[in-house]
Each structure stands twice: as structure tokens, then as C-alpha cells.
């Protein structure tokens, strides 16, 4: 009985933490996944560039202004 109460408390704690975590922006997730999938076939850089061009966030070889 006591063990099941501890397990239930842990599940509730981690479940609430998962629901409270912020989700990444869809465009960021899409660009990251296209780069990773393209890298499997040896075309990761081309896939990243194409994704940035599609989103209109291509800045001199990078998807963001910081690099």
C-alpha cells in the first residue's frame, strides 16, 4: 500500500513537470529535424539551407543572425 502511494506520487510529480515544460517553436523543430534527417543521407547542410530558405530565415549561410 505504501509503495503504490509513493509510485503514484512520483508519476503525478513527473507528469505535471512534463505538462509544465515549454514546447519548442514549430519552425525550430522543423529546421532541426530536416537537418538531422538530411545528415543521414549526407545532405544535412543542403537540407538545413532549404529549410531556412523556405522559412525566410536565411542570413548569410546561417538560419539566424547570431553566427
LINRA-V271679 format. One record per helix or strand of 2 or more residues. SS is the DSSP state (H for helix, E for strand). FROM is the first residue (numbers start at 1). TO is the last residue. Records with the same first field share a line. If there is no record, write none. Layout:
SS: FROM-TO ; FROM-TO
This chain:
H: 2-20 ; 26-40 ; 44-55
